[in-house]
């Protein structure tokens, strides 16, 4: 019951954050981090200050592209669609993370007072995710495997 309550409250919070941020801002924020890090590592002379300069220039360039894209979305009155897609995307990502990583790590603690078999929301969402994406069915995070093999 405690895990179900956690999942419901966290899903509502993630839904609200996705709605308030929108898909385009979320996408460009993630893209900025990955692309700037990749560009800084791929730069031939990335010692010292050069790493940070390349990172900052790449991040600024992608942020400008993102700002332009967001202005175009606002211009064509696609705010509602952007917010709806942001909320849906955030909830889908949260379910994947919560079902496959967060909940198993909470319940794998040796003296845990919550058991997965006592949940309703978790079991139903888990069945749906594992039937639609079978590759997640056998996924167990490394730290949980190590913890359970030590017992």
N, C-alpha and C positions, 0 to 999 in steps of 0.2 A: 504494500500500500504506500509506503514511503517513496519508493522508486516511481510509482505512478504519479504521485503528487509532484515530485521533482520534474518528471517529464512534461507534465501538463503546464506547470508554471514556467519552466524554461522554454517550452515551445511558444507560449504566449509572448514571452519576452523577446525571443528571436523573431517572431512574426512582426512584432511592433518595430524592432530595429530594422528589419528588412524593408518594411513599409516606409519608415521614415528616411532611410538611406536611398533606396531605389537600386535597381540592378546596374545601371550605368556607373554610378559612383563606386559601388562595390567592385565591379569589374575593373575599373581603372585604378582603384587603390591597390588591388591585388597585382594587377599587371605592372604597376609602377615598382612595387617591391621586387618582383621577380626579374623584370627586365633590367632594372638599375643594378641589381646584384650581379646578374649574368654579364652585363656590359663591363662592369668594374673588374670582374675576375678575368674576362677575356682580353682586356686591354693589355698590350704587350709589356708595358712598363708600369705595373700596378703597385710599385713599392711606395710606402709612405703616403704623402699627400695626394699623389696621383690617383690612388684608389678612390678617395673621397671626392675629388673633383669630378672624375668620370661618373661616379654614382650620382652626384648632385645634378650634373648637366643632363644625364639621361632621365632622372626622375623629373626634373623641371620640364623637359620636352614632353614626356608622357602626360604629365599633369596638364600642360597646355592643350594637348590633343583632347584629353578628357573633358576639360572645361569647354572647349569648342563643341564637342559632341553633346554635352549636357545642354548647352545653349540651343543647339539645333532641336533637341528633344523638347525643350520648353517652347521653342518657336512653333513647332508643329502640333502643339497641344497633346503631347504623348506622355505627360506626367503621370496620368492615372495608370496607363499601361506599364510604365517604368516602375511605379510603386508596387503594382500587383505582381509583376515578374520578380521584383526584388524580394517581396515577402515570400512568394512561392519558392524561389531559389534558396533563400535563407533557411526556410523550414526543411526543405529536402536535404540540404547539406547538414543541418543540425540532426535530423533523424539518422543519417548515415553515421555521423560521429557518435551520437548518444547511444545508438543501438549496438554499434560494433566496438566502441572503445570505452565510453564513460560508464555505462551501466555494468558491463562485465568487470571493469576495474573496481567499481564500488562493491560488487558482490563477491569478488574473489578474495577479499581480506579474510584471513582465517577465522576470526571471531566476529564476523559481520552479523548484525542483527536483522538484516534484510536478505531475503532469499528471492531469486528470480521466479521460482515456481509460484510465489504468492502474488504476482503482478498480473494485471489484466491488460492495461494499455501497452506495456512493454511487449508482452507475448504476441498481441495482435499486430502491432507495428513490425515486430521482428519477423513474423510469418509472412507479411506482405513484402517486406524488403527482400527477404531471402528467396521468396518465390519469383520475384521480378528480376533480381540480380543474384543468381546462384553463386557467383564467385565470392560473395561476402559470407556465405554460409559457413565455410570452413576457416574464415579469418579469425585469428586470435592474436592480439598484439603481443609482441615479444616479451614485454615485462610481465604479462599475465602468464605466459608459458613458463617463464623462469620461476615465478612465484609458486605456481602449482606443481612444478617438477621438484621443488625443494621440500615439499611436504612428505 
